[in-house]
Amino acid sequence: MSSHNLTFVLGGARSGKSAFAEQLAHDSALPVTYIATALDTGEREMRERIAHHRARRPAHWTTVEAGLDLAGAIAHAARPDHCVIVDCLPLWLAGWLCPPGARDDTPFDDGPWLAACAQLETALATAPGQRVVVSNEIGMGVIPMGALTRRYVDELGRLNQRIAAVSDRVRFVVAGLPMAVKG
């Protein structure tokens, strides 16, 4: 399954990946919908991150806060002659693995998560218009301590592989510099 006009942007924390994705959208000269995946956890630091991203976006871009139904948000926003940015997959995954109000011992049900990944893959591969998806590459370090953290790294790695497979272009951003990985 291959898409047209799907760019996957990977990088580490504060690598410049979001700014690069936003520049791609700007350079398209198309109307832009920015799909944000961050859930407001009530933490000051997360609110500051969200505010930083909001302040950087042009006022004429439409912003959609997706929540857990990312595939639905993409299907609703994508159309020909339009650009959709999804920023970012790690925060979407965090909303699934650690939903607000969940306890640490709450069991994780794989079924809905795997279905959501399949729906996301299909939505990105079939949606019209230009799409840019942002994610972190976090699998280049040591194996993390703690079952939940290992699970997070594993799930994000698997999800990144799925999205890269359906993408026309994959860019890896390091220190603000994009490198072509695919396409």
N, C-alpha and C positions, 0 to 999 in steps of 0.2 A: 504494500500500500504506500504510494508516494504522493506527496502533496505538490502544490504549486505555490510558490511565494511564502513558504514557511521557513523562517530563520530561527534557529535555536542558539541562544547566547548563554554561554557558561563562564563561570569565573569564581574566584574566591570572594570572601567578604571584603567589601570596599575595594574591589579590583577595578571598578569603573564599568561593570557589565550593564547596570541599569542606565547609566548615562549614554553608553554606546547604543543600547536598544532604543532609547528615546531619540537619539540622533538619526538612527535608521528610519524611524517613524517620521521625523521631521523632514528628512531628505526625500521621502516618498511623495511629498506635496499633496498627500491625500488627507481627508478628514480622519482623525484619530480617536479611537476609544481605548482608554487605559483601564484594563481590568486588574484591580488590586485584590490581592489574596490575603493580606494581613488581617487578622482578627484582633480587635481591640481587647487586649488581655487585662486592661486596667493598670498595667505597669507604666510608670512614667517613661522609662527608657523606650518602650515600644511605641508609646504615643509620640515621643520625639522623633523616632525613625519615620513613622507615618507622616508626621508634619513636614519633615525634611523632604520626603518624596513628593508630597502635595505641592510644596512651595516651588519645587524645581519644574513642575509640569506647566506648560502653557495654559492659560485660562480658557482658551477656546477648545481644548480637548475635553471630550466627555469622559467622566470617570465612573466606573461601575465597581462596586464592592461585591465580589463574587460569593463570599462565604464558601461553603463546601461544594456547591453546585457549579463548579468551574466550567464543565462542558456545556451546561445550560446557558451560562453567561456568554460563552464564546458563540454558541449557536444564535443567540439573540442579537449580539453586537456585530457579527461578521456579515459583510455584504460586499458585492463587487465595488471596486473603486473606493475602498475604505481600508484603513490599517487598524489592526487590533494589537495591542501590547498586553501580554500577560506577565505580571511581575508580582510575585515569583513563585515557582513551584515548591521551594523548601517551606515557605510559610503556609502554603496550602496543605502540604503534608503534615506540618505541625498541628494544624487545625483538626486533622483526622486522628493523629496519634495522641494528642494531648488537648482535647477540646476544653474550652473554659469550663471550670467547675468540676471537671473529672478528678477523681482521686488517683493517686499513683498506682493503686492496686486494681483499678478498673480493667477488666480483660479487654483486649482489642479484638474486634470481630473482623477477620480478613475479608469476608464476603463483600460487604459494602465498599470497602477500600479498593479491592481488586476490580469490582464493577465500575467504580468511579474512574480508575486508571484507564480501563478499556474505553469508557465513554469519552474521556479526555482525548485519548489517542485518536479515536474516530472523529471527534469534533474538529481537532486540529488538522487532520488529514483531509477532511472533506469541506471545511468551511470556505466560502468564497473570499476573495480579497487577499490582502497582505496580512500575514500574522508574524509577530515577533514574540518569542517566549523566552523568559529569563529564568535561569536556575543556577544554583551553586554547585560547584564541583568540590565535594568534601571528602572524597575517597582517596586522597593522595597522602594521607598521614598515617599515623599509627592506628591500630584497631582500638576504638574507644572502650573505656571501662564502663560497665553498666549495661544491662540488657536493653533498656529503652533506647539508649544512645546508639548502641550497635544496630538495633532494629531500624532506627531513623536513617542511619548511614546506608544500610542495606536497601531499604525501600526507596530512598532517593536515588541511589545508584541504579536500581532497576528501572525506575521511572525515567531517569535521564536517558538510559539506553533506548527505551521505547520511543521517546520523543525524538531523539537523534535519528533513529531509524526511519521515521516518516518525514523528517525535515529535508528540505532541499539544500540548506546551508547550515553549518554549525560553526560558530565562532567562539574561540576561547579567549577571554580577556585577562591580561596580566598587566598590572600597573598602568591601566588605562589604554593598553595597546591590544587591539584585536588581532588574533591570528586565525587563519582559515584552517579548519579541521576537515570540513566536508563542503564540497561545492564551490 
